[in-house]
Amino acid sequence: MGDNGATCRFAGGVLGLLLGAAACAVPVPPTGGPADTTPPQLVASEPASGSVRFAGDHVRLEFDEYVDERSVASALHLTPTPVRPPEIRYGG
């Protein structure tokens, strides 16, 4: 007959390894680092900032970082108000 003590120690060791491995594999999302509190900065525009009497058919704005599309649509103000709402296209 076999040694029951050795079998129990082996089974206990395997069980301990499995429980230890399961505890190490807890999925946690990354923290993402500190919050970005600096707003995007306008680095280029066509026409140039401060232009008056613009008669063109498009405006180009370039920012130093990603800009959420919904944020642009809600923050963009044109005066005088155009007859048609502006078509906004995003690129990157």
N, C-alpha and C positions, 0 to 999 in steps of 0.2 A: 504494500500500500504506500501511497505518496505521503509526503509531509504536508499536512493541512496548514501548518503555520506558515510555510514558505508560500503556499498558494494564496493565503490571505494577505501576506505582505506584498506579493506581486500585484494582486487585484487592488489593494489599497494604494500602491504606488501608481498604477495606471489611472485609477480614479482621481488621485491627487493631481496628476499631470493634466488630465482632461479638464478638471475644474480650474486649474491655474491658467490653462490656455484660453478657456472661455472667458475668464475674467480679464485677460489682456486684450481680447478682441472686441471690446465694447465700442461700437461705432459712435463717434462724436463729431459733429460738424466743426470745421475750423472756425476760429473766432473772427477771422477776417481782418484783424488788426484794428488800429484806432479809427474812429469815425472820421470821414472826410468832411471837414467843416469849411473848406475853402471853395467858394463857388468857381465855376469855369470862367476863364478870362477870355475876352474877345481878342484874338491876335491879328486878324485881318478881316477886311470887309470891302465889298464892291457894291455900291460906290463907297468912297472913303467916309469915315465917321464925320458927322457935321455937315455933310453935303446938303445943299438946298436946291430946290427946283429940279429934282431928279425926274427925268422923263424916260428912263429905261424900262425894260420889261422884266427884269429879274434883279434880285439882290442876293449876294453871297456873303455868308457869315462863317468865319472859321474860329473855333475855340481851341484852347490848349488841352482839353480833355474831353472825354465822352460827355454828351449832353442828352438827357432823356428827352425823347421826342414829344411826350405830353407836356413837359416843362416848357419847351420852346413855344408850342402852340398856345399855351395859356399866358406866357410872359411877353409875347410879341405884340407890340402896339404900333400901328401905323397911323400917321396923321398927314393929311386928312384921310378919313376912312375910305378905303377903296370901294368901288362899286361892287366888285366881286371879292369874296374872301380869298386870301392868298393861297396858292398851292405851295405846300412845304415839302421839300424833298431832302432826304438825309443821305449823307455819304460818309465814308470813313476810311 
